[in-house]
Amino acid sequence: EHAQLIYTAAIHPALESKILALDLIHYVLTNTQFPPGFILRSGPQFHAAIRNYLCVSLLKNCTSAETHVVNLSLRIFVPLVRNFRTILKNEIEAFVTNVFFVILDSKNSSADHKGIVVKTFDEICSDPATLAEIFLNYDCDLSAVDLFHRIVNTLSRVSRTGLHDTSDAASAYSFMGGQSAARMEKIRFETRELRLDAMKALRQVLASLHASIVEPMSSSEHQEEKEGDDVAYPDVQGAPSESSTFEDDPSSPSKGSSSNPVEVYNSKTRRRAEESEAILRFNQKPSAGISYAAKCGHIDGEDAADV
């Protein structure tokens, strides 16, 4: 019934065909049980089709002015992340940074589009394994953006949208009437709903973090009681699976690396802070910035080419 209402509301046949195609893709992805090892057996041609056709199409449709198209495109993104994230590390980063964050940070984006993005984050963060992998494969990767950190900060900022404008809006109501007052009331209602959705997404993040910490601890305690001192502690991400790491990324801490993810994350945070301090000192005095960067080991102060 919902799909029928969408199709009848579509004015142009091309738009109707696009919505139907997106709806069918969403139905296939959400109603297909992908067996373990499916990604490995699917082959490079299937991987290329997902990257070069489906992801590119979704990237274009996410910026559409039609709310129905944006909604369906973002709904497709959720099962795409959950089932194909092992081959889409760069694509997921591009989606989140160039589409999701841009929509939420832009003052020109409609409240409907922002609400759809926030609800998409809510669905993605509802899976503890996906959320843990986002942290491990982006925030703990020296060459990637801090995706988990930016998601939480963006949702936190959205949850405070319009809070400082409450008094100004209340005083403005006394000078408005008719359509202007109704429009202001609508904007206030949409802002309140957006804040509520953002807080729900943040709550989902905390619930997933709790699940990813408590469940491995409870399983390890049960195993310790069963086996005594001979205990094999589980991985940070939980039980290993076919989709637990991102392929073709040797710098990812979850693939072929014995480093502790916490140590990798702390190292990345420390390096970012040192680079910021070096830039600040360089802007004040170039020789001081170069000296500080060399002291931290980021450059060779004796090598002019490296400097």
Beta strands, then each sheet from edge to edge (+ up, - down):
end
